[in-house]
């Protein structure tokens, strides 16, 4: 029922604009955002995400950016970094274990992406 109410509200003129809440109001984009949130470690590709939405790659990429305000891969990366930042602060997992748990094959690649997205290295973030 909550999702239905959110869809009605987000479809109204008082809530124009892009963002993940707008994605919840769109049936196809809602499926994609749900899939990303449910399994951030999945090796998601543009083609795979388009398949979740039941759309062609180019149509999906354009629609996702229009609805969410960012590209699907940028959204995926940002979500992974948010999950990682929560784990860095609230668990005793190592940086390497967190990297693997959100879909990075190496700690180095994860650290580079984390610093680019969050402005701190994972270890700096964890110490703060």
C-alpha positions in Angstrom: 0.0 0.0 0.0 2.9 2.4 0.8 4.3 1.9 -2.7 0.9 2.6 -4.2 0.5 5.8 -2.2 4.1 6.9 -3.1 3.4 6.2 -6.8 0.3 8.4 -6.7 2.1 11.2 -4.8 5.1 11.1 -7.1 3.0 11.1 -10.2 1.4 14.4 -9.1 2.5 17.9 -10.2 3.8 18.8 -6.7 6.6 16.3 -7.0 8.1 17.0 -10.4 11.8 16.2 -10.9 14.2 13.3 -11.0 15.5 11.0 -8.3 15.3 7.6 -6.8 11.8 8.4 -5.4 10.7 9.2 -8.9 12.0 5.8 -10.0 9.7 4.1 -7.4 6.7 5.7 -9.2 7.8 4.2 -12.5 7.0 0.5 -12.8 10.0 -0.4 -15.0 12.5 1.8 -13.2 11.2 0.6 -9.8 12.1 -3.0 -10.8 15.6 -1.9 -11.7 16.2 0.1 -8.6 14.8 -2.8 -6.5 17.1 -5.2 -8.2 20.2 -3.0 -7.7 19.3 -2.5 -4.0 18.6 -6.2 -3.5 21.9 -7.4 -5.0 24.6 -4.7 -5.3 27.3 -7.4 -5.7 25.7 -8.7 -8.9 27.8 -8.0 -12.0 25.3 -5.6 -13.4 25.7 -4.4 -16.9 23.6 -1.9 -18.8 22.2 -4.8 -20.9 21.3 -6.8 -17.8 19.6 -3.8 -16.1 17.7 -3.1 -19.3 16.5 -6.7 -19.3 15.2 -6.3 -15.7 13.2 -3.3 -17.1 12.1 -5.2 -20.2 13.5 -2.5 -22.4 16.2 -2.1 -25.1 19.6 -0.9 -23.8 19.4 2.6 -25.4 15.8 3.2 -24.4 16.5 2.0 -20.9 19.6 4.2 -20.5 17.8 7.3 -21.7 14.6 6.6 -19.6 16.6 5.8 -16.4 18.6 9.1 -16.7 15.4 11.0 -17.3 13.6 9.5 -14.3 16.5 9.1 -11.8 18.7 12.0 -13.0 21.9 9.9 -13.4 23.0 7.0 -15.5 22.3 3.5 -14.4 25.9 2.7 -13.8 26.5 5.9 -11.8 23.5 5.0 -9.7 24.8 1.5 -9.1 28.2 2.8 -8.1 26.7 5.3 -5.7 24.5 2.7 -4.2 27.4 0.4 -3.7 29.4 3.1 -2.0 26.5 3.9 0.3 26.3 0.2 1.3 30.0 0.1 1.8 30.1 3.3 3.9 27.4 1.8 6.2 29.4 -1.4 6.5 32.7 0.5 7.1 31.0 2.3 10.0 28.8 -0.4 11.5 30.7 -3.7 11.0 34.0 -5.2 11.8 34.5 -6.4 8.2 37.8 -5.7 6.5 37.9 -3.3 3.5 38.7 -6.3 1.3 35.7 -8.3 2.6 33.4 -5.3 2.0 34.8 -4.8 -1.5 34.0 -8.4 -2.4 30.6 -8.2 -0.8 29.5 -5.3 -3.0 30.9 -6.6 -6.3 34.5 -5.5 -6.6 37.1 -8.1 -7.4 39.9 -6.2 -5.8 40.4 -4.0 -2.8 42.4 -1.6 -5.0 39.5 -1.1 -7.5 37.1 -0.6 -4.6 39.3 1.9 -2.8 39.7 4.0 -6.0 35.9 4.0 -6.7 35.2 4.7 -3.0 37.5 7.7 -2.9 36.2 9.1 -6.1 32.6 8.8 -4.9 32.9 9.6 -1.2 36.0 11.9 -1.2 37.9 9.7 1.4 39.6 6.4 1.1 37.8 3.6 2.8 40.2 3.5 5.7 40.0 7.3 6.3 36.2 7.0 6.2 36.3 4.1 8.7 38.5 6.0 11.1 36.3 9.1 11.1 
